[in-house]
Amino acid sequence: MATEIITIEKKDVKPGMFVQRYGAGTFQDPLVEVGKYIESYDDIAKYLPDDTQKVEIISGRILPSKDYACEKGSLSVEQVARNMAEALPEARRVHEEALNYARKFIEDVRQGKTVAVEEAAPIVGEVIDSLTTNEPAALTLAFLKRYDEYTYTHSINVNLYSLLLGKALGLQREELEMLGIAALFHDVGKGRIPNKVLNKPGKLTDSEYEVMKSHSRKGLEVLKGVEGLDRAVLRGVLEHHERFDGNGYPGGIKGDDIHPFGRIIAISDVYDALTSVRVYKKAVSPAKTLSLMYKWKGTDFDPAYLNRFIRVMGIYPPGTIVQLDDLRFALVLETNETKPRHPKVKVLFNSKMQPVHSECLDLATYKKDGQDVQVMRQPDPQSLGVDMQQLSRFLV
């Protein structure tokens, strides 16, 4: 999307937007220059008076990344929890909209219909906005996974993780929009793989594996006729199973010859696949998944991209449940890049999974009886009987 000035209602202004000016509503002074990024909801009140009606924003500008640790460290844990609670309803709406679109385009491919790629652009744009407004709130929804909807949730989660990494790597808005479309459609070719191969619970035979591997090229076939689709999008779809050492498919290309979109989506694809429950396998915890992926750095994945992904995703991502070494269970609110094993959390249950008076803790500084408290393990919420669909009530 090109950089342009557009006019919106004040109620539609969100953190991450660049506000150029607003209308004061008087004949003498119809427009007031602002020229600033909106970094928080407090900034909206700070820069835009109560009687503001129309606001001009520069739509192609995205809030640049700051030093992540400094930006996060300025907020108390209680404020982090409040911000997430405020942002979660909008993040959930965007998530549901993306999920509905994923259901539609995947079914269209299965039925041989033309994919309405043009409908993806505004959805990807909203995901970018959601990440910019409150990254932890957007990420929490990626962990509300159901194995029976893996095909659909996988597409939108890979989209989310890819945009998170692309944003951390400094991609501009237009590049992020193209990356998001490539990530959303990365597995579109699987719509042309026979179900008996696609959904086989056991190990694939050599011939079945070759059929499965063809989905990258089939995805290219589905999309290459779409008018106006950038070549970078097509390469992201085609190359997301290429590997950094050249042992991937379909072309066996390696290193920097793999398009950046392919390298980004490869990381997101494997991360979501491992952390998801399937009918034939249990989910691997995010911490264990990153540990495994780190071993594949330089062989499967671009080392620089993987290092950045680990930093921004965190060992204990927002929206996951952890057990502390004092045996209490807590919800992760925010990661800590400088101390990845010490996230900000909200304590919810005691060791017997009984609700307790909730506490918001920054494990980087919190001490109990003079001792540091750390994360002991990262259990599966289902094994604890925790319904993560009720996430909102844990935050208030």
C-alpha positions as CSV (number, residue, x, y, z in Angstrom):
1,M,0.0,0.0,0.0
2,A,1.4,3.4,-1.0
3,T,1.9,6.1,1.5
4,E,-1.1,8.5,1.5
5,I,-3.0,10.9,3.7
6,I,-6.5,9.6,4.5
7,T,-9.2,11.1,6.8
8,I,-10.7,8.9,9.5
9,E,-13.0,9.4,12.6
10,K,-11.2,10.1,15.9
11,K,-12.8,6.9,17.3
12,D,-10.9,4.9,14.7
13,V,-7.4,6.2,15.7
14,K,-5.3,3.4,17.2
15,P,-1.7,3.2,18.5
16,G,0.8,2.7,15.7
17,M,-0.8,5.3,13.4
18,F,1.0,8.4,12.3
19,V,-1.3,11.4,12.8
20,Q,-0.6,14.3,10.5
21,R,-3.3,16.7,11.6
22,Y,-6.8,17.0,13.0
23,G,-9.8,19.3,12.4
24,A,-10.4,21.8,15.3
25,G,-13.8,22.5,14.0
26,T,-13.5,26.3,13.8
27,F,-13.5,28.7,10.9
28,Q,-10.3,30.4,12.0
29,D,-8.3,27.2,12.7
30,P,-9.8,24.3,10.8
31,L,-6.7,22.1,11.0
32,V,-4.1,21.6,13.7
33,E,-0.7,20.0,12.8
34,V,0.4,17.0,14.9
35,G,3.0,15.1,12.9
36,K,3.5,12.3,15.5
37,Y,3.1,8.6,15.9
38,I,0.4,7.5,18.3
39,E,2.3,5.1,20.6
40,S,-0.4,4.4,23.2
41,Y,-4.0,5.1,24.0
42,D,-2.8,7.9,26.3
43,D,-1.3,9.6,23.2
44,I,-4.7,9.8,21.6
45,A,-6.0,11.9,24.6
46,K,-2.8,13.8,24.6
47,Y,-2.7,14.9,21.0
48,L,-6.4,14.9,20.1
49,P,-8.9,17.1,22.0
50,D,-12.2,15.7,23.1
51,D,-14.1,17.6,20.5
52,T,-12.0,16.3,17.6
53,Q,-14.0,14.7,14.8
54,K,-11.8,14.2,11.8
55,V,-8.2,13.1,11.9
56,E,-5.8,12.9,9.0
57,I,-3.3,10.0,9.2
58,I,-0.5,8.9,6.8
59,S,-1.6,5.3,6.1
60,G,1.6,3.9,4.8
61,R,3.7,4.8,7.8
62,I,4.2,2.3,10.6
63,L,5.6,2.9,14.0
64,P,9.3,2.1,13.9
65,S,10.7,-0.5,16.3
66,K,12.3,0.9,19.4
67,D,14.7,-0.9,21.7
68,Y,12.2,-3.6,22.7
69,A,13.4,-4.0,26.3
70,C,13.2,-0.2,27.0
71,E,9.8,0.1,25.4
72,K,8.3,-2.7,27.5
73,G,10.2,-1.9,30.7
74,S,8.5,1.5,31.0
75,L,5.1,-0.1,31.9
76,S,4.1,-1.8,35.2
77,V,2.9,-5.3,35.0
78,E,-0.5,-4.2,36.1
79,Q,-0.6,-1.7,33.2
80,V,0.5,-4.5,30.8
81,A,-2.4,-6.6,31.9
82,R,-4.9,-3.7,31.6
83,N,-3.6,-2.9,28.1
84,M,-3.9,-6.5,27.0
85,A,-7.4,-6.7,28.4
86,E,-8.4,-3.5,26.5
87,A,-6.8,-4.7,23.2
88,L,-8.0,-8.3,23.3
89,P,-11.6,-7.8,22.0
90,E,-10.3,-6.0,18.9
91,A,-7.5,-8.6,18.4
92,R,-10.1,-11.3,18.8
93,R,-12.4,-9.7,16.1
94,V,-9.5,-9.5,13.7
95,H,-8.5,-13.1,14.5
96,E,-12.0,-14.4,13.8
97,E,-12.3,-12.4,10.6
98,A,-9.0,-13.9,9.4
99,L,-10.2,-17.4,10.4
100,N,-13.4,-17.0,8.5
101,Y,-11.5,-15.9,5.4
102,A,-9.1,-18.9,5.7
103,R,-12.0,-21.3,5.9
104,K,-13.5,-19.7,2.7
105,F,-10.4,-19.6,0.5
106,I,-9.2,-23.1,1.5
107,E,-12.7,-24.5,0.7
108,D,-12.7,-22.6,-2.6
109,V,-9.3,-24.1,-3.6
110,R,-10.6,-27.6,-2.7
111,Q,-13.6,-27.1,-5.0
112,G,-11.5,-25.7,-7.8
113,K,-12.8,-22.2,-7.5
114,T,-10.9,-19.0,-8.1
115,V,-9.3,-17.7,-4.9
116,A,-10.4,-14.1,-4.0
117,V,-6.9,-12.9,-3.1
118,E,-8.0,-9.3,-3.2
119,E,-10.1,-9.9,-0.1
120,A,-6.9,-10.9,1.8
121,A,-5.3,-7.4,1.7
122,P,-7.5,-5.6,4.2
123,I,-7.4,-8.6,6.5
124,V,-3.6,-8.6,6.5
125,G,-3.7,-4.9,7.1
126,E,-5.8,-5.4,10.2
127,V,-3.4,-8.0,11.5
128,I,-0.5,-5.6,11.1
129,D,-2.5,-2.9,12.9
130,S,-3.3,-5.4,15.7
131,L,0.4,-6.3,16.1
132,T,1.2,-2.6,16.2
133,T,-1.5,-1.7,18.7
134,N,-0.8,-4.5,21.2
135,E,1.6,-7.3,20.2
136,P,1.0,-9.5,23.2
137,A,-2.8,-9.4,22.7
138,A,-2.5,-10.4,19.1
139,L,-0.1,-13.2,19.9
140,T,-2.2,-14.7,22.7
141,L,-4.9,-15.7,20.2
142,A,-2.4,-17.8,18.2
143,F,-2.3,-20.2,21.1
144,L,-6.1,-20.8,21.3
145,K,-5.7,-23.8,19.0
146,R,-8.1,-26.6,18.2
147,Y,-6.7,-29.7,16.4
148,D,-9.9,-30.0,14.4
149,E,-9.3,-26.6,12.8
150,Y,-5.6,-26.9,12.3
151,T,-5.8,-26.3,8.5
152,Y,-7.4,-22.9,9.0
153,T,-5.7,-21.7,12.2
154,H,-2.3,-22.7,10.8
155,S,-2.7,-20.3,7.9
156,I,-3.5,-17.3,10.1
157,N,-0.9,-18.2,12.7
158,V,1.8,-18.4,10.1
159,N,0.6,-15.1,8.8
160,L,0.8,-13.6,12.4
161,Y,4.2,-15.0,13.2
162,S,5.6,-14.0,9.8
163,L,4.4,-10.4,10.2
164,L,5.8,-10.3,13.8
165,L,9.3,-11.4,12.4
166,G,9.0,-9.1,9.4
167,K,8.2,-6.1,11.6
168,A,11.2,-7.0,13.8
169,L,13.4,-7.1,10.8
170,G,12.4,-3.6,9.8
171,L,10.2,-4.3,6.8
172,Q,8.1,-1.3,5.7
173,R,4.3,-1.4,5.6
174,E,4.0,-2.3,1.9
175,E,6.5,-5.1,2.3
176,L,4.7,-6.4,5.4
177,E,1.4,-6.5,3.4
178,M,3.0,-8.6,0.7
179,L,4.7,-10.9,3.3
180,G,1.3,-11.3,5.1
181,I,-0.4,-12.4,1.9
182,A,2.4,-14.8,1.1
183,A,2.2,-16.3,4.6
184,L,-1.6,-16.5,4.5
185,F,-1.5,-18.5,1.3
186,H,1.7,-20.4,1.9
187,D,-0.1,-23.8,2.0
188,V,-2.8,-22.9,-0.6
189,G,-1.4,-25.8,-2.8
190,K,-2.5,-28.3,-0.2
191,G,-6.1,-27.7,-1.4
192,R,-5.0,-29.8,-4.4
193,I,-3.5,-32.7,-2.5
194,P,-5.8,-35.8,-2.1
195,N,-7.3,-35.9,1.4
196,K,-6.0,-39.5,1.9
197,V,-2.5,-38.1,1.8
198,L,-3.1,-34.7,3.4
199,N,-4.9,-36.2,6.5
200,K,-3.1,-39.5,6.8
201,P,-2.4,-39.9,10.6
202,G,0.6,-42.2,10.1
203,K,3.9,-41.9,8.4
204,L,3.7,-41.2,4.6
205,T,5.2,-43.6,2.2
206,D,7.9,-42.3,-0.1
207,S,5.4,-41.9,-3.0
208,E,2.9,-40.1,-0.7
209,Y,5.7,-37.8,0.5
210,E,6.5,-36.8,-3.0
211,V,2.8,-36.0,-3.6
212,M,2.8,-33.9,-0.4
213,K,5.9,-32.0,-1.4
214,S,4.2,-31.0,-4.6
215,H,2.0,-28.6,-2.7
216,S,4.6,-25.8,-3.0
217,R,4.4,-25.8,-6.8
218,K,0.7,-26.4,-6.8
219,G,0.4,-23.3,-4.7
220,L,2.3,-21.3,-7.3
221,E,0.0,-22.7,-10.0
222,V,-3.1,-21.5,-8.0
223,L,-1.8,-18.0,-7.5
224,K,0.3,-17.2,-10.6
225,G,-2.7,-16.3,-12.6
226,V,-3.9,-13.7,-10.1
227,E,-3.6,-10.3,-11.6
228,G,-1.4,-7.8,-9.8
229,L,0.1,-10.3,-7.3
230,D,3.7,-9.3,-6.7
231,R,6.4,-11.8,-7.6
232,A,7.7,-11.6,-4.0
233,V,4.4,-13.2,-2.8
234,L,4.7,-16.0,-5.4
235,R,8.3,-16.7,-4.3
236,G,7.3,-16.8,-0.6
237,V,4.7,-19.4,-1.4
238,L,7.0,-21.5,-3.6
239,E,10.1,-21.3,-1.4
240,H,8.8,-21.8,2.2
241,H,10.0,-25.4,2.3
242,E,13.5,-24.5,1.0
243,R,16.2,-24.9,3.6
244,F,19.1,-22.7,4.4
245,D,21.7,-25.5,3.6
246,G,20.0,-26.4,0.3
247,N,18.3,-29.6,1.5
248,G,14.7,-28.3,1.1
249,Y,12.3,-28.4,-1.8
250,P,11.1,-27.8,-4.5
251,G,14.3,-26.2,-5.9
252,G,17.0,-27.2,-3.5
253,I,18.2,-23.6,-3.3
254,K,20.1,-22.3,-0.3
255,G,21.2,-19.3,1.8
256,D,20.4,-15.9,0.5
257,D,19.2,-17.4,-2.8
258,I,16.0,-18.2,-0.9
259,H,13.7,-15.1,-1.0
260,P,13.5,-13.4,2.4
261,F,9.7,-14.2,2.5
262,G,10.5,-17.9,2.0
263,R,13.0,-17.8,4.9
264,I,10.6,-15.9,7.2
265,I,7.6,-18.2,6.4
266,A,9.8,-21.3,6.9
267,I,10.4,-20.4,10.5
268,S,6.8,-19.4,11.2
269,D,5.5,-22.6,9.5
270,V,7.6,-25.0,11.6
271,Y,7.0,-23.1,14.8
272,D,3.2,-23.3,14.5
273,A,3.3,-26.9,13.3
274,L,5.3,-28.0,16.3
275,T,3.3,-26.1,18.9
276,S,-0.1,-27.3,17.5
277,V,-2.1,-30.3,18.6
278,R,-2.9,-32.7,15.8
279,V,-5.1,-35.7,15.8
280,Y,-2.0,-37.9,15.7
281,K,0.4,-35.9,17.9
282,K,0.6,-33.7,21.0
283,A,1.7,-30.1,20.9
284,V,5.3,-29.4,21.8
285,S,5.7,-26.5,24.2
286,P,6.9,-23.2,22.8
287,A,10.1,-23.4,24.9
288,K,10.9,-26.9,23.7
289,T,10.0,-25.9,20.1
290,L,12.5,-23.0,20.1
291,S,15.1,-25.3,21.6
292,L,14.6,-27.7,18.7
293,M,14.6,-25.0,16.1
294,Y,17.8,-23.5,17.5
295,K,19.5,-26.8,16.8
296,W,18.5,-26.5,13.2
297,K,19.9,-22.9,12.9
298,G,22.1,-22.7,9.8
299,T,20.8,-25.9,8.4
300,D,17.0,-25.5,8.1
301,F,16.8,-21.8,9.0
302,D,18.5,-18.5,8.3
303,P,20.6,-18.0,11.5
304,A,20.0,-14.2,11.7
305,Y,16.2,-14.5,11.1
306,L,15.9,-17.3,13.7
307,N,17.8,-15.4,16.3
308,R,15.5,-12.4,15.8
309,F,12.4,-14.7,15.9
310,I,13.5,-16.2,19.3
311,R,14.0,-12.7,20.7
312,V,10.7,-11.3,19.8
313,M,8.6,-14.4,20.3
314,G,10.2,-15.3,23.6
315,I,10.7,-18.7,25.3
316,Y,7.4,-18.1,27.1
317,P,5.1,-16.2,24.7
318,P,2.1,-14.1,25.8
319,G,-1.0,-16.2,26.3
320,T,0.8,-19.3,27.5
321,I,0.5,-20.9,30.9
322,V,3.6,-21.5,33.0
323,Q,4.2,-23.1,36.4
324,L,6.5,-21.1,38.6
325,D,9.1,-22.8,40.9
326,D,6.9,-21.9,43.9
327,L,4.4,-24.2,42.2
328,R,1.8,-21.6,41.4
329,F,0.4,-21.3,37.8
330,A,0.4,-18.1,35.9
331,L,-0.5,-16.6,32.5
332,V,2.3,-15.0,30.6
333,L,1.5,-11.3,29.8
334,E,4.7,-10.2,28.1
335,T,8.1,-11.4,27.1
336,N,11.4,-10.0,28.3
337,E,14.0,-9.9,25.6
338,T,17.0,-9.1,27.9
339,K,15.9,-11.9,30.4
340,P,13.9,-14.3,28.2
341,R,13.4,-16.7,31.2
342,H,11.8,-14.0,33.3
343,P,8.5,-12.8,31.6
344,K,5.8,-10.7,33.1
345,V,3.0,-12.9,34.4
346,K,-0.3,-12.9,36.2
347,V,-0.6,-15.6,38.9
348,L,-4.0,-17.4,38.6
349,F,-3.9,-20.7,40.5
350,N,-2.1,-22.5,43.3
351,S,-0.3,-25.8,43.0
352,K,-3.6,-27.7,43.1
353,M,-5.1,-25.5,40.4
354,Q,-7.4,-23.7,42.8
355,P,-8.0,-20.0,42.0
356,V,-5.9,-17.6,44.2
357,H,-5.8,-13.9,44.7
358,S,-4.2,-12.8,41.4
359,E,-0.8,-11.1,41.4
360,C,0.9,-9.4,38.4
361,L,4.6,-10.2,38.6
362,D,7.7,-9.1,36.7
363,L,9.9,-12.1,37.2
364,A,13.0,-10.1,36.2
365,T,12.7,-8.2,39.5
366,Y,10.3,-10.2,41.7
367,K,11.5,-11.9,44.8
368,K,9.6,-14.2,47.3
369,D,11.1,-14.5,50.7
370,G,14.3,-13.0,49.3
371,Q,14.6,-15.5,46.5
372,D,14.1,-15.2,42.8
373,V,11.0,-16.9,41.3
374,Q,11.4,-18.5,37.9
375,V,9.4,-20.5,35.5
376,M,9.7,-24.2,36.2
377,R,7.7,-25.6,33.3
378,Q,5.3,-24.8,30.5
379,P,2.4,-27.2,30.8
380,D,-0.4,-27.8,28.2
381,P,-3.4,-25.8,29.5
382,Q,-5.8,-28.7,28.4
383,S,-3.9,-31.1,30.7
384,L,-4.7,-28.7,33.6
385,G,-8.3,-28.3,32.6
386,V,-7.9,-24.6,31.7
387,D,-10.2,-23.2,29.0
388,M,-8.0,-20.7,27.2
389,Q,-11.1,-19.5,25.3
390,Q,-12.0,-17.7,28.5
391,L,-8.7,-15.8,28.4
392,S,-10.4,-12.4,28.8
393,R,-11.6,-13.2,32.3
394,F,-8.1,-14.1,33.5
395,L,-7.0,-10.5,32.7
396,V,-9.5,-8.6,34.7
